């Protein structure tokens, strides 16, 4: 009894075939998961079903199993770190001896292994012999030879009805077409199109190293072109050649480049500027009013679109105040205003504008708060001390006092070709009732300028 059991065990062990393990990892392989994770991909013929155990993990995380052609790919992810050093994977398949793989993994590392049965042709006969040869050629990206072997396998008498060779041969035909289109696009520097076709090839045959390398080259060259187009667009924008700038920004966007979002933002700004120029929306005016004869204004006046404006006006007495020419300072006024512009008439180039502002008017006052008048230089400016006979100057230095007001305004602006006419009405609300008489209640201003 004991001898019979031992004989069956020995027979079972020696009756199992062995699988060969090939490490097909390339330098370009990087795991796309978390920073603390690494990955392993194991492929084998589709007729062999695998189960995988780990010495350091209770359950192996096989997050995807995918059939590609005649191979099945097992995608696994693992945690990395010191506690996982010395991890050993045991791969089991019915009829085969277990295969051990030492999986020393670093973060973001991706390793690829291929399992093959070196004795399959001696076991399975015609169909599997030619299918195996076709697989070897397919993995080497020798598609003409692979197709030929698969076609012969289809003619074998032991070819099963559900062999799937029709799909594999169709994939090879697709790869041939994709490669021709990819190479043609690559030759004319259309890297985006070439990359798309090379990626289709890799999706059908991950072992095609040439296609994988081309994907990398296309991505690199595509990024270089994207940066070149964007930088050229920026240069044209700075030079004012907006048509060329918009063309290149659009090319970056259409190509879905890494800097497409920034190009889209720049394109909107350029289009806004072009549209503004077509409408002569940018306006500069010189304004005159009695209380503040020196006035400058600017703004955007778009049709059917709200714009904005800013105005600054002042009286030349402000400069005299800085020079402390006391008697010459009479109308030291300053106006600042900003607001919105609006046009609701498609055929009438007239805009309504309205906004808020600040008005400041100042004068020099003496120590009692009265307006200062500089006296003439005579004896009246000093007094004599009868006891000592000395003369004392009774005049204190005046101070500049500023009166403020809140100044809402409204007006009209019209365009006649490149010429602009502007009228502004302003009403002032003094901050304090004590000096309401110091600031004019209203202000009328007339402006003339140009638009482009």
DAZITA-V289212 format. One record per helix or strand. SS is the DSSP state (hx for helix, st for strand). FROM is the first residue (numbers start at 1). LEN is the number of residues. Records with the same first field share a line. If there is no record, write none. Layout:
SS->FROM-LEN + FROM-LEN
//
This chain:
hx->2-14 + 82-3 + 120-5 + 126-14 + 143-13 + 165-23 + 191-14 + 209-31 + 242-13 + 260-19 + 317-6 + 326-3 + 379-3 + 433-6
st->17-1 + 20-4 + 30-1 + 37-9 + 51-4 + 61-8 + 71-9 + 88-5 + 96-1 + 99-4 + 109-8 + 282-7 + 294-7 + 307-8 + 332-11 + 350-16 + 371-1 + 382-3 + 391-3 + 399-18 + 419-12 + 442-10
//
